[in-house]
Each structure stands twice: as structure tokens, then as C-alpha cells.
Amino acid sequence: MHLPLFFRPRNPTPMQALAWIVRIAVVLVLVWFASRNSQPVTLHGLPEQSWQAPLVFIVLVAFVTGVVIGLLAWLPTVVRQRREVGRLRKSVPVPAVAPADPGTPAEAAGAAPREPHGL
């Protein structure tokens, strides 16, 4: 019986353990930053318009806004590349694949047949 890849137990490598330690450290630093910068700040927009919010919320909104703008700027490039890849795939002729010969030397010698994708 074959289990899907995500159900198979894995042995973590030292590099994976180090990556998790770094991730946890980053989260702890961000939580510390948020707790130390919770005082309200006032943003002034148009005349006679102001908004009060915690500083960490303002920083988070600015970060998320930057990420969204960056992704929207990157989107046309991705769409253009995908169209080009599709066009190139259609233009390349697909070679005809000959049916596999069941009497290959490996099978004749008693070797186990290979599973697709090495699973």
C-alpha cells in the first residue's frame, strides 16, 4: 500500500530544524515589535481629516499595500510569459513515442519494473 507523500513520515534534516528555529525567532521578534509599538498615532489626510490607529497596524497596512502593489505590477509579466510558453508548446512538434517493448533486457534479467516518477 502506498501512502500519499504528505502522509509519509519524514526525518527532519538539521537544515530544516534551523529553518524552523529562524521562523520562530522572526515571529517572536514581530510579536515583540507589535507589543512595544501599540501606542496610537494620528494620520492626517485631507484638510480636517485625521485617523487614529495603533502604530503597528499602520506599519502592517503599509506593508500589505506594498505587497499588493508589487504583485499587481508583476502580474502582466507572468501572464505574458504563460502565453509565450503556451505558444511555444504548440509550435514544437511532439515526437511520436514508440510502444514500450515488454522484452527489454532489464525485465528479461528479472529486475523489477520501474514505477512512474520513481515512487
MARBANU-92384 format. One record per atom (N, C-alpha, C, CB): z, x negated, y negated; atom name; residue in three letters; residue number from 0. Coordinates in steps of 0.001 Angstrom, whole numbers, plus 524288, in hexadecimal, padded with zeros to 5 digits. Glycine has a CB too. Example, Ala and Ser with C-alpha at 12.3 -4.5 7.8 and 13.67 -1.06 7.14 Angstrom:
// MARBANU-92384
ATOM     zz     xx     yy  dotor  lovo  bavo
ATOM  81E78  7CC7A  8163A      N   Ala     0
ATOM  81E78  7CFF4  81194     CA   Ala     0
ATOM  81E78  7CC70  80CE4      C   Ala     0
ATOM  82356  7D3D4  81179     CB   Ala     0
ATOM  81BA8  7CDCE  808CA      N   Ser     1
ATOM  81BE4  7CA9A  80424     CA   Ser     1
ATOM  81EBE  7CD9C  7FFE2      C   Ser     1
ATOM  8165D  7C8FC  80256     CB   Ser     1
***
This chain:
// MARBANU-92384
ATOM     zz     xx     yy  dotor  lovo  bavo
ATOM  80000  7FCB0  8049D      N   Met     0
ATOM  80000  80000  80000     CA   Met     0
ATOM  80000  7FC86  7FB28      C   Met     0
ATOM  804CA  803C3  80000     CB   Met     0
ATOM  7FC96  7FDA6  7F785      N   His     1
ATOM  7FC2C  7FA94  7F2BF     CA   His     1
ATOM  7FE97  7FD9A  7EE40      C   His     1
ATOM  7F66C  7F934  7F18B     CB   His     1
ATOM  80220  7FB05  7EB88      N   Leu     2
ATOM  8048B  7FD62  7E6F4     CA   Leu     2
ATOM  80162  7FBF5  7E223      C   Leu     2
ATOM  80A4C  7FB98  7E65C     CB   Leu     2
ATOM  80148  7FF77  7DE4E      N   Pro     3
ATOM  7FEB5  7FE0D  7D964     CA   Pro     3
ATOM  80161  7F94A  7D70E      C   Pro     3
ATOM  7FECB  802AD  7D579     CB   Pro     3
ATOM  7FE84  7F67D  7D3CC      N   Leu     4
ATOM  80057  7F19A  7D19F     CA   Leu     4
ATOM  80570  7F238  7CE97      C   Leu     4
ATOM  7FC35  7EF52  7CE24     CB   Leu     4
ATOM  8061E  7F698  7CBC1      N   Phe     5
ATOM  80ACB  7F72F  7C89A     CA   Phe     5
ATOM  80F96  7F87C  7CBD6      C   Phe     5
ATOM  809F5  7FB54  7C492     CB   Phe     5
ATOM  80F0A  7F9C1  7D0F3      N   Phe     6
ATOM  8137D  7FAB6  7D45F     CA   Phe     6
ATOM  8150B  7F5DB  7D766      C   Phe     6
ATOM  81243  7FF18  7D81E     CB   Phe     6
ATOM  811C4  7F1E9  7D77E      N   Arg     7
ATOM  812F1  7ED36  7DA78     CA   Arg     7
ATOM  81714  7EA07  7D7AC      C   Arg     7
ATOM  80E01  7E9F1  7DB54     CB   Arg     7
ATOM  81AEC  7E80B  7DA96      N   Pro     8
ATOM  81EE1  7E4D0  7D805     CA   Pro     8
ATOM  81C7D  7DFAD  7D637      C   Pro     8
ATOM  82385  7E3C6  7DBBA     CB   Pro     8
ATOM  81E20  7DDED  7D1A2      N   Arg     9
ATOM  81C25  7D905  7CF81     CA   Arg     9
ATOM  820A2  7D539  7CEE5      C   Arg     9
ATOM  8195C  7D9E5  7CA37     CB   Arg     9
ATOM  81F7F  7D062  7CF94      N   Asn    10
ATOM  82354  7CC4B  7CE8C     CA   Asn    10
ATOM  82255  7CA46  7C90F      C   Asn    10
ATOM  82302  7C7C6  7D2B0     CB   Asn    10
ATOM  8261E  7CB2B  7C584      N   Pro    11
ATOM  8252F  7C96B  7C026     CA   Pro    11
ATOM  82512  7C375  7BFDB      C   Pro    11
ATOM  82969  7CB9A  7BC76     CB   Pro    11
ATOM  82180  7C18E  7BCD2      N   Thr    12
ATOM  8211E  7BBF2  7BC02     CA   Thr    12
ATOM  824C0  7BA70  7B788      C   Thr    12
ATOM  81B5F  7BA45  7BAD7     CB   Thr    12
ATOM  82613  7B57D  7B713      N   Pro    13
ATOM  82962  7B3D8  7B2A3     CA   Pro    13
ATOM  826E6  7B520  7AD5C      C   Pro    13
ATOM  82A75  7ADF7  7B2F2     CB   Pro    13
ATOM  821AF  7B4F7  7AD14      N   Met    14
ATOM  81F0F  7B635  7A824     CA   Met    14
ATOM  81FC2  7BBFD  7A6C6      C   Met    14
ATOM  8192F  7B4D6  7A878     CB   Met    14
ATOM  81F8C  7BF6C  7AAAA      N   Gln    15
ATOM  8205E  7C4FF  7A9A3     CA   Gln    15
ATOM  825F3  7C601  7A7DC      C   Gln    15
ATOM  81F25  7C841  7AE88     CB   Gln    15
ATOM  829B0  7C354  7AA42      N   Ala    16
ATOM  82F23  7C3ED  7A8A0     CA   Ala    16
ATOM  82FD3  7C20F  7A301      C   Ala    16
ATOM  832D1  7C0DF  7AC50     CB   Ala    16
ATOM  82D5B  7BDB2  7A1A7      N   Leu    17
ATOM  82D9E  7BBC5  79C4E     CA   Leu    17
ATOM  82B2C  7BFA1  79877      C   Leu    17
ATOM  82AE9  7B67E  79BE5     CB   Leu    17
ATOM  826D3  7C206  79A08      N   Ala    18
ATOM  82441  7C5E9  796A7     CA   Ala    18
ATOM  827E5  7CA8B  795AC      C   Ala    18
ATOM  81F0F  7C7D2  79926     CB   Ala    18
ATOM  82AAF  7CC5A  799AA      N   Trp    19
ATOM  82E49  7D0B9  798F2     CA   Trp    19
ATOM  832E6  7CF27  79583      C   Trp    19
ATOM  8303E  7D2B4  79E3F     CB   Trp    19
ATOM  834B8  7CA5E  79605      N   Ile    20
ATOM  83904  7C88A  792AE     CA   Ile    20
ATOM  8373D  7C876  78CFF      C   Ile    20
ATOM  83AE7  7C302  79465     CB   Ile    20
ATOM  83279  7C6A9  78C03      N   Val    21
ATOM  8306B  7C688  786A9     CA   Val    21
ATOM  82FC5  7CC1C  78495      C   Val    21
ATOM  82B1D  7C391  78678     CB   Val    21
ATOM  82DCB  7CFAA  787D0      N   Arg    22
ATOM  82D27  7D528  78613     CA   Arg    22
ATOM  83266  7D78E  78497      C   Arg    22
ATOM  82A8D  7D87B  78A6A     CB   Arg    22
ATOM  83657  7D6AE  787DC      N   Ile    23
ATOM  83B84  7D8E0  786C4     CA   Ile    23
ATOM  83DB4  7D679  781C7      C   Ile    23
ATOM  83F4C  7D7EF  78B6A     CB   Ile    23
ATOM  83CE5  7D165  7810C      N   Ala    24
ATOM  83EC8  7CED2  77C48     CA   Ala    24
ATOM  83C1F  7D11C  7776F      C   Ala    24
ATOM  83DCC  7C8DD  77C94     CB   Ala    24
ATOM  8370E  7D20E  777B5      N   Val    25
ATOM  8343F  7D450  77343     CA   Val    25
ATOM  83654  7D9C2  77205      C   Val    25
ATOM  82E54  7D48D  77465     CB   Val    25
ATOM  8373A  7DCF1  77601      N   Val    26
ATOM  8394D  7E238  7751A     CA   Val    26
ATOM  83EBA  7E1E3  772A6      C   Val    26
ATOM  83987  7E55C  77A4A     CB   Val    26
ATOM  841FF  7DE5D  77495      N   Leu    27
ATOM  8473B  7DDD6  77253     CA   Leu    27
ATOM  84705  7DC16  76CA3      C   Leu    27
ATOM  84A75  7D9F8  77581     CB   Leu    27
ATOM  84377  7D880  76B59      N   Val    28
ATOM  842EA  7D6C4  765E7     CA   Val    28
ATOM  8410F  7DB4C  7627D      C   Val    28
ATOM  83F0A  7D21C  76581     CB   Val    28
ATOM  83D6D  7DE73  7647A      N   Leu    29
ATOM  83B84  7E2EA  7616A     CA   Leu    29
ATOM  83FCC  7E701  7609A      C   Leu    29
ATOM  836CA  7E56C  76422     CB   Leu    29
ATOM  842F7  7E7F9  76495      N   Val    30
ATOM  84751  7EBB2  763FF     CA   Val    30
ATOM  84B41  7E994  7600B      C   Val    30
ATOM  84A0A  7ECBB  7695D     CB   Val    30
ATOM  84C5D  7E478  76054      N   Trp    31
ATOM  84FE9  7E211  75C92     CA   Trp    31
ATOM  84DB9  7E28D  75707      C   Trp    31
ATOM  850DA  7DC47  75DF5     CB   Trp    31
ATOM  848AC  7E178  75669      N   Phe    32
ATOM  84620  7E1E7  7514E     CA   Phe    32
ATOM  8468B  7E779  74F35      C   Phe    32
ATOM  84059  7E041  751AE     CB   Phe    32
ATOM  845A8  7EB47  752A8      N   Ala    33
ATOM  845D8  7F0C0  750F5     CA   Ala    33
ATOM  84B5D  7F248  74F52      C   Ala    33
ATOM  843E9  7F462  75559     CB   Ala    33
ATOM  84F41  7F06F  7522D      N   Ser    34
ATOM  8549D  7F1E6  750D1     CA   Ser    34
ATOM  8566D  7EF3B  74BCB      C   Ser    34
ATOM  85850  7F086  75549     CB   Ser    34
ATOM  8547B  7EA8E  74AAB      N   Arg    35
ATOM  85610  7E7BA  745FD     CA   Arg    35
ATOM  85317  7E996  74124      C   Arg    35
ATOM  85538  7E1E5  746C4     CB   Arg    35
ATOM  84EC8  7EC52  741C0      N   Asn    36
ATOM  84B93  7EE0C  73D52     CA   Asn    36
ATOM  84B10  7F3F7  73D44      C   Asn    36
ATOM  84622  7EB83  73D8A     CB   Asn    36
ATOM  84F74  7F690  73DA2      N   Ser    37
ATOM  84F40  7FC48  73DCE     CA   Ser    37
ATOM  8506A  7FEC3  73882      C   Ser    37
ATOM  85317  7FE53  741D5     CB   Ser    37
ATOM  85146  7FB9E  73477      N   Gln    38
ATOM  8526E  7FDCF  72F52     CA   Gln    38
ATOM  84D9A  80096  72D26      C   Gln    38
ATOM  85446  7F978  72B85     CB   Gln    38
ATOM  84E6B  804BE  72A43      N   Pro    39
ATOM  849F1  8079B  7281A     CA   Pro    39
ATOM  8475F  8049D  7239E      C   Pro    39
ATOM  84BAB  80D04  72634     CB   Pro    39
ATOM  84244  804FC  72373      N   Val    40
ATOM  83F3F  802B9  71F29     CA   Val    40
ATOM  83BFB  80718  71CC7      C   Val    40
ATOM  83BB2  7FE0F  72115     CB   Val    40
ATOM  83A7C  80652  717F0      N   Thr    41
ATOM  8375D  80A3B  71530     CA   Thr    41
ATOM  831E2  80824  7145A      C   Thr    41
ATOM  839E7  80BB8  70FE8     CB   Thr    41
ATOM  82E13  80B27  715FC      N   Leu    42
ATOM  82898  809DD  71502     CA   Leu    42
ATOM  826B9  80D4C  71087      C   Leu    42
ATOM  82521  80AA9  71A0B     CB   Leu    42
ATOM  82446  80AD8  70CB1      N   His    43
ATOM  82238  80DB8  70841     CA   His    43
ATOM  81C4D  80E00  708CE      C   His    43
ATOM  823D4  80B1D  702FC     CB   His    43
ATOM  81A41  812C2  708C7      N   Gly    44
ATOM  814A8  8138D  70942     CA   Gly    44
ATOM  81254  81511  7040F      C   Gly    44
ATOM  81375  817B2  70D54     CB   Gly    44
ATOM  81020  819A7  703EA      N   Leu    45
ATOM  80DE6  81BB0  6FF12     CA   Leu    45
ATOM  81246  81C99  6FB26      C   Leu    45
ATOM  80ACD  820D1  70012     CB   Leu    45
ATOM  810EB  81D44  6F62C      N   Pro    46
ATOM  81511  81E36  6F24D     CA   Pro    46
ATOM  81880  822D2  6F3EC      C   Pro    46
ATOM  812AD  81F3D  6ECDD     CB   Pro    46
ATOM  81D8C  82206  6F349      N   Glu    47
ATOM  82183  825EE  6F49B     CA   Glu    47
ATOM  82171  82771  6FA64      C   Glu    47
ATOM  820BB  82AC3  6F14B     CB   Glu    47
ATOM  81FE5  823D6  6FDA9      N   Gln    48
ATOM  81FF9  824D7  70342     CA   Gln    48
ATOM  82295  82031  705E7      C   Gln    48
ATOM  81A55  825C7  70574     CB   Gln    48
ATOM  826A5  82140  708E7      N   Ser    49
ATOM  8294F  81D13  70BB5     CA   Ser    49
ATOM  82AEE  81F15  71113      C   Ser    49
ATOM  82E21  81B12  70897     CB   Ser    49
ATOM  82BF5  81B5B  71486      N   Trp    50
ATOM  82D4B  81CB3  719E8     CA   Trp    50
ATOM  83174  818E7  71BB1      C   Trp    50
ATOM  82865  81C88  71D97     CB   Trp    50
ATOM  835A4  81AE4  71DFE      N   Gln    51
ATOM  839C6  8178E  72003     CA   Gln    51
ATOM  839B7  817B3  725F3      C   Gln    51
ATOM  83F27  81944  71DE3     CB   Gln    51
ATOM  83A29  81306  72847      N   Ala    52
ATOM  83A46  8128E  72DF8     CA   Ala    52
ATOM  83CD3  80D5A  72F51      C   Ala    52
ATOM  834A3  812F6  73061     CB   Ala    52
ATOM  83ECD  80CDF  73423      N   Pro    53
ATOM  84104  807D0  735BD     CA   Pro    53
ATOM  83CCD  8038C  735B9      C   Pro    53
ATOM  84386  80840  73B3E     CB   Pro    53
ATOM  83E74  7FEC8  7345C      N   Leu    54
ATOM  83AC8  7FA6E  733FA     CA   Leu    54
ATOM  837F9  7F972  7391F      C   Leu    54
ATOM  83D9C  7F584  73244     CB   Leu    54
ATOM  83AC0  7F9C6  73D75      N   Val    55
ATOM  83845  7F8B5  74282     CA   Val    55
ATOM  83402  7FCBC  743A7      C   Val    55
ATOM  83C61  7F8B6  746EC     CB   Val    55
ATOM  834C0  80196  741E9      N   Phe    56
ATOM  830BC  80595  742A7     CA   Phe    56
ATOM  82BE1  80457  73F6C      C   Phe    56
ATOM  832DD  80AFF  7412F     CB   Phe    56
ATOM  82CB1  80284  73AAA      N   Ile    57
ATOM  82849  80118  7374A     CA   Ile    57
ATOM  8253A  7FCA0  739BE      C   Ile    57
ATOM  82A35  7FF8C  731C2     CB   Ile    57
ATOM  827FD  7F8A8  73BC8      N   Val    58
ATOM  8255E  7F438  73E43     CA   Val    58
ATOM  82264  7F605  7431B      C   Val    58
ATOM  8295D  7EFEE  73FBA     CB   Val    58
ATOM  824C4  7F977  74633      N   Leu    59
ATOM  82226  7FB7E  74AE6     CA   Leu    59
ATOM  81D3B  7FE91  74980      C   Leu    59
ATOM  825E5  7FEF8  74E0A     CB   Leu    59
ATOM  81D85  801D6  7458E      N   Val    60
ATOM  818F2  804D6  743E5     CA   Val    60
ATOM  814A3  80134  741F4      C   Val    60
ATOM  81A72  808C4  73F99     CB   Val    60
ATOM  8160A  7FD31  73F09      N   Ala    61
ATOM  8121C  7F973  73D2B     CA   Ala    61
ATOM  80F91  7F69A  741C3      C   Ala    61
ATOM  8149C  7F577  73961     CB   Ala    61
ATOM  812A5  7F517  745AD      N   Phe    62
ATOM  81087  7F264  74A41     CA   Phe    62
ATOM  80CD4  7F5ED  74D4A      C   Phe    62
ATOM  814F5  7F085  74DD2     CB   Phe    62
ATOM  80E78  7FAB3  74E65      N   Val    63
ATOM  80B32  7FE58  75158     CA   Val    63
ATOM  80635  7FF94  74E59      C   Val    63
ATOM  80E36  80369  75288     CB   Val    63
ATOM  80697  80038  7493C      N   Thr    64
ATOM  801F2  8012D  74608     CA   Thr    64
ATOM  7FE26  7FC9A  74666      C   Thr    64
ATOM  8037E  80220  7404D     CB   Thr    64
ATOM  8001F  7F7DF  74646      N   Gly    65
ATOM  7FCC2  7F346  746CD     CA   Gly    65
ATOM  7FA21  7F301  74C1C      C   Gly    65
ATOM  7FFE3  7EE59  745E5     CB   Gly    65
ATOM  7FD05  7F44F  75038      N   Val    66
ATOM  7FAB8  7F451  7557B     CA   Val    66
ATOM  7F664  7F863  755DC      C   Val    66
ATOM  7FEF3  7F564  759A8     CB   Val    66
ATOM  7F74C  7FD0C  753D6      N   Val    67
ATOM  7F35C  80138  75413     CA   Val    67
ATOM  7EE82  7FFB0  750F7      C   Val    67
ATOM  7F5A0  8066A  751F9     CB   Val    67
ATOM  7EF39  7FD81  74C5F      N   Ile    68
ATOM  7EAB4  7FBD8  7493B     CA   Ile    68
ATOM  7E7B4  7F789  74C12      C   Ile    68
ATOM  7EC7A  7F9EA  743C0     CB   Ile    68
ATOM  7EA82  7F3E0  74E79      N   Gly    69
ATOM  7E7F2  7EFC0  75170     CA   Gly    69
ATOM  7E4D5  7F1D0  7560B      C   Gly    69
ATOM  7EBEB  7EBE8  75355     CB   Gly    69
ATOM  7E70C  7F58B  758E7      N   Leu    70
ATOM  7E440  7F7D6  75D51     CA   Leu    70
ATOM  7DF74  7FAE7  75B8E      C   Leu    70
ATOM  7E7DF  7FB5F  76069     CB   Leu    70
ATOM  7DFF9  7FDB2  7573B      N   Leu    71
ATOM  7DB76  8009A  7553D     CA   Leu    71
ATOM  7D729  7FCE9  75359      C   Leu    71
ATOM  7DD24  8043D  750C7     CB   Leu    71
ATOM  7D8A3  7F867  7513F      N   Ala    72
ATOM  7D4B8  7F495  74F95     CA   Ala    72
ATOM  7D21C  7F1FD  7544A      C   Ala    72
ATOM  7D739  7F06B  74C11     CB   Ala    72
ATOM  7D4DA  7F1A1  7589B      N   Trp    73
ATOM  7D2E1  7EF1D  75D58     CA   Trp    73
ATOM  7CF78  7F2CD  76098      C   Trp    73
ATOM  7D76C  7ED25  760A4     CB   Trp    73
ATOM  7D039  7F7EF  75FF6      N   Leu    74
ATOM  7CD8B  7FBDA  76328     CA   Leu    74
ATOM  7C794  7FB84  762F2      C   Leu    74
ATOM  7CF36  8012F  76176     CB   Leu    74
ATOM  7C508  7FAFA  75E76      N   Pro    75
ATOM  7BF4E  7FA9E  75E77     CA   Pro    75
ATOM  7BD40  7F605  761A3      C   Pro    75
ATOM  7BD53  7FA31  758EF     CB   Pro    75
ATOM  7C004  7F1A4  76191      N   Thr    76
ATOM  7BE5E  7ED21  764A3     CA   Thr    76
ATOM  7BE8C  7EE61  76A75      C   Thr    76
ATOM  7C1D3  7E860  7636C     CB   Thr    76
ATOM  7C2BA  7F0F1  76C2A      N   Val    77
ATOM  7C33F  7F245  771B9     CA   Val    77
ATOM  7BEF4  7F60C  7735A      C   Val    77
ATOM  7C8AC  7F4A9  772DB     CB   Val    77
ATOM  7BDF6  7F9FF  7702E      N   Val    78
ATOM  7B9E6  7FDD2  77180     CA   Val    78
ATOM  7B48D  7FB2D  771C2      C   Val    78
ATOM  7B9D0  80253  76D74     CB   Val    78
ATOM  7B36C  7F7CE  76E0A      N   Arg    79
ATOM  7AE6C  7F50E  76E0E     CA   Arg    79
ATOM  7ADEE  7F192  772E8      C   Arg    79
ATOM  7ADD4  7F1C3  7690B     CB   Arg    79
ATOM  7B20A  7EED5  7745C      N   Gln    80
ATOM  7B1D4  7EB75  778F3     CA   Gln    80
ATOM  7B126  7EE9C  77DF5      C   Gln    80
ATOM  7B6C2  7E826  7794B     CB   Gln    80
ATOM  7B3C2  7F302  77E59      N   Arg    81
ATOM  7B327  7F64A  7830C     CA   Arg    81
ATOM  7AD9B  7F871  78378      C   Arg    81
ATOM  7B71C  7FAD7  782F8     CB   Arg    81
ATOM  7AB62  7FA00  77F13      N   Arg    82
ATOM  7A5F3  7FBD7  77F37     CA   Arg    82
ATOM  7A24E  7F777  780F2      C   Arg    82
ATOM  7A443  7FDEE  779D1     CB   Arg    82
ATOM  7A333  7F2BB  77EED      N   Glu    83
ATOM  79FE0  7EE54  7805E     CA   Glu    83
ATOM  7A073  7ECF8  78624      C   Glu    83
ATOM  7A12E  7E994  77D03     CB   Glu    83
ATOM  7A530  7ED27  7882B      N   Val    84
ATOM  7A601  7EC19  78DBC     CA   Val    84
ATOM  7A33D  7F034  79108      C   Val    84
ATOM  7ABE4  7EBFB  78F0C     CB   Val    84
ATOM  7A39A  7F528  78F8E      N   Gly    85
ATOM  7A0D4  7F941  79268     CA   Gly    85
ATOM  79AFB  7F88E  7923B      C   Gly    85
ATOM  7A238  7FE84  79042     CB   Gly    85
ATOM  798EF  7F711  78DA5      N   Arg    86
ATOM  79357  7F623  78D26     CA   Arg    86
ATOM  791A8  7F188  79088      C   Arg    86
ATOM  791E1  7F527  7876F     CB   Arg    86
ATOM  794B6  7ED67  7908D      N   Leu    87
ATOM  79363  7E8D5  793B3     CA   Leu    87
ATOM  793BA  7E9FF  7998A      C   Leu    87
ATOM  796FB  7E44A  79255     CB   Leu    87
ATOM  7977E  7ED2C  79B13      N   Arg    88
ATOM  797E7  7EE9B  7A09F     CA   Arg    88
ATOM  79327  7F1B8  7A266      C   Arg    88
ATOM  79CE6  7F1C5  7A19C     CB   Arg    88
ATOM  7912E  7F503  79EF3      N   Lys    89
ATOM  78C96  7F81D  7A05B     CA   Lys    89
ATOM  787AC  7F4C1  7A090      C   Lys    89
ATOM  78BD5  7FC96  79C78     CB   Lys    89
ATOM  78781  7F0A0  79D6F      N   Ser    90
ATOM  782C3  7ED77  79D37     CA   Ser    90
ATOM  78269  7E975  7A19E      C   Ser    90
ATOM  78277  7EAB6  7980B     CB   Ser    90
ATOM  786C4  7E82F  7A423      N   Val    91
ATOM  786B3  7E458  7A860     CA   Val    91
ATOM  7857D  7E729  7AD78      C   Val    91
ATOM  78C03  7E15C  7A8C0     CB   Val    91
ATOM  7816C  7E568  7B04F      N   Pro    92
ATOM  78034  7E7FF  7B540     CA   Pro    92
ATOM  78468  7E6C5  7B954      C   Pro    92
ATOM  77AC3  7E64A  7B741     CB   Pro    92
ATOM  785BB  7EAB6  7BC58      N   Val    93
ATOM  789A9  7EA1D  7C06F     CA   Val    93
ATOM  786E2  7E849  7C559      C   Val    93
ATOM  78CB8  7EF57  7C16B     CB   Val    93
ATOM  7887A  7E3CB  7C78A      N   Pro    94
ATOM  785E2  7E1F1  7CC45     CA   Pro    94
ATOM  78730  7E579  7D0E9      C   Pro    94
ATOM  7877A  7DC45  7CD75     CB   Pro    94
ATOM  78357  7E61A  7D43E      N   Ala    95
ATOM  7842C  7E949  7D8E5     CA   Ala    95
ATOM  787B1  7E63F  7DC9B      C   Ala    95
ATOM  77EDF  7EAC1  7DB94     CB   Ala    95
ATOM  78BC2  7E8DE  7DE93      N   Val    96
ATOM  78F71  7E65E  7E21B     CA   Val    96
ATOM  78DDA  7E7AB  7E7AB      C   Val    96
ATOM  79526  7E823  7E0FC     CB   Val    96
ATOM  78D0F  7E391  7EAD0      N   Ala    97
ATOM  78BA1  7E460  7F049     CA   Ala    97
ATOM  7906A  7E64C  7F342      C   Ala    97
ATOM  78972  7DF40  7F2C6     CB   Ala    97
ATOM  78FAE  7E9BB  7F71A      N   Pro    98
ATOM  7942E  7EB8D  7FA28     CA   Pro    98
ATOM  796B5  7E6F2  7FCF7      C   Pro    98
ATOM  79281  7EFCE  7FE27     CB   Pro    98
ATOM  79BDC  7E71E  7FD5B      N   Ala    99
ATOM  79EB4  7E2D8  7FFD9     CA   Ala    99
ATOM  79D68  7E2A1  805A3      C   Ala    99
ATOM  7A4A2  7E378  7FF0E     CB   Ala    99
ATOM  79C94  7DDEC  80785      N   Asp   100
ATOM  79B68  7DD13  80D11     CA   Asp   100
ATOM  7A092  7DD08  81006      C   Asp   100
ATOM  7984A  7D7D4  80DF6     CB   Asp   100
ATOM  7A167  7E0C7  813A9      N   Pro   101
ATOM  7A673  7E0FA  8165C     CA   Pro   101
ATOM  7A755  7DC41  819E1      C   Pro   101
ATOM  7A6D5  7E5F0  81993     CB   Pro   101
ATOM  7A351  7D960  81B07      N   Gly   102
ATOM  7A3EB  7D4ED  81E76     CA   Gly   102
ATOM  7A466  7CFD8  81B7C      C   Gly   102
ATOM  79F6B  7D4A2  82228     CB   Gly   102
ATOM  7A769  7CFC3  8173D      N   Thr   103
ATOM  7A814  7CAE8  81452     CA   Thr   103
ATOM  7AB3F  7C716  8178E      C   Thr   103
ATOM  7AAC2  7CBEB  80F00     CB   Thr   103
ATOM  7AA9D  7C20C  816A5      N   Pro   104
ATOM  7AD61  7BE29  819CA     CA   Pro   104
ATOM  7B353  7BEAE  81992      C   Pro   104
ATOM  7ABDB  7B8CA  81808     CB   Pro   104
ATOM  7B579  7C048  81515      N   Ala   105
ATOM  7BB27  7C0C7  814B4     CA   Ala   105
ATOM  7BD2B  7C50F  81850      C   Ala   105
ATOM  7BCC6  7C1EC  80F0F     CB   Ala   105
ATOM  7BA67  7C981  8186A      N   Glu   106
ATOM  7BC13  7CDC0  81BD4     CA   Glu   106
ATOM  7BB03  7CC7D  82188      C   Glu   106
ATOM  7B957  7D2CF  81A53     CB   Glu   106
ATOM  7B6DE  7C9AE  82279      N   Ala   107
ATOM  7B5A5  7C83E  827D6     CA   Ala   107
ATOM  7B9B7  7C47A  829F9      C   Ala   107
ATOM  7B031  7C5D2  8282B     CB   Ala   107
ATOM  7BC0F  7C147  82687      N   Ala   108
ATOM  7BFF1  7BD7A  8283D     CA   Ala   108
ATOM  7C54A  7BFF8  828E5      C   Ala   108
ATOM  7C043  7B8FC  82462     CB   Ala   108
ATOM  7C5D5  7C4FA  827CA      N   Gly   109
ATOM  7CABF  7C7B5  82890     CA   Gly   109
ATOM  7CE25  7C7F9  823BC      C   Gly   109
ATOM  7CDB3  7C52F  82CCD     CB   Gly   109
ATOM  7CC30  7C656  81F3C      N   Ala   110
ATOM  7CF3A  7C69B  81A6D     CA   Ala   110
ATOM  7CFAE  7CC46  818A9      C   Ala   110
ATOM  7CCB5  7C338  81619     CB   Ala   110
ATOM  7D407  7CD7F  81639      N   Ala   111
ATOM  7D4E0  7D2CF  81450     CA   Ala   111
ATOM  7D126  7D3D6  80FCB      C   Ala   111
ATOM  7DAA9  7D3A4  81297     CB   Ala   111
ATOM  7CEF3  7D88A  80F7B      N   Pro   112
ATOM  7CB79  7D9BE  80B1C     CA   Pro   112
ATOM  7CE90  7D9AE  805FF      C   Pro   112
ATOM  7C8CA  7DF21  80BEB     CB   Pro   112
ATOM  7CC00  7D801  801CF      N   Arg   113
ATOM  7CE7F  7D7B8  7FCB3     CA   Arg   113
ATOM  7CF0F  7DD2A  7FA65      C   Arg   113
ATOM  7CB5C  7D431  7F8FE     CB   Arg   113
ATOM  7D38C  7DE0D  7F7F6      N   Glu   114
ATOM  7D45A  7E305  7F546     CA   Glu   114
ATOM  7D20B  7E29E  7EFCD      C   Glu   114
ATOM  7DA46  7E47B  7F50C     CB   Glu   114
ATOM  7D01E  7E6F3  7EDB2      N   Pro   115
ATOM  7CDF7  7E6B2  7E868     CA   Pro   115
ATOM  7D227  7E53E  7E472      C   Pro   115
ATOM  7CB7A  7EBE9  7E6EB     CB   Pro   115
ATOM  7D0D1  7E23F  7E0A1      N   His   116
ATOM  7D434  7E0A0  7DC51     CA   His   116
ATOM  7D8CA  7DD50  7DE23      C   His   116
ATOM  7D639  7E55F  7D974     CB   His   116
ATOM  7D8A9  7DB50  7E2E0      N   Gly   117
ATOM  7DCC1  7D7CE  7E4B1     CA   Gly   117
ATOM  7E1FC  7DA72  7E5A5      C   Gly   117
ATOM  7DD76  7D38F  7E0DB     CB   Gly   117
ATOM  7E216  7DF98  7E653      N   Leu   118
ATOM  7E702  7E254  7E73E     CA   Leu   118
ATOM  7E869  7E262  7ECE8      C   Leu   118
ATOM  7E6BD  7E7D2  7E53B     CB   Leu   118
***
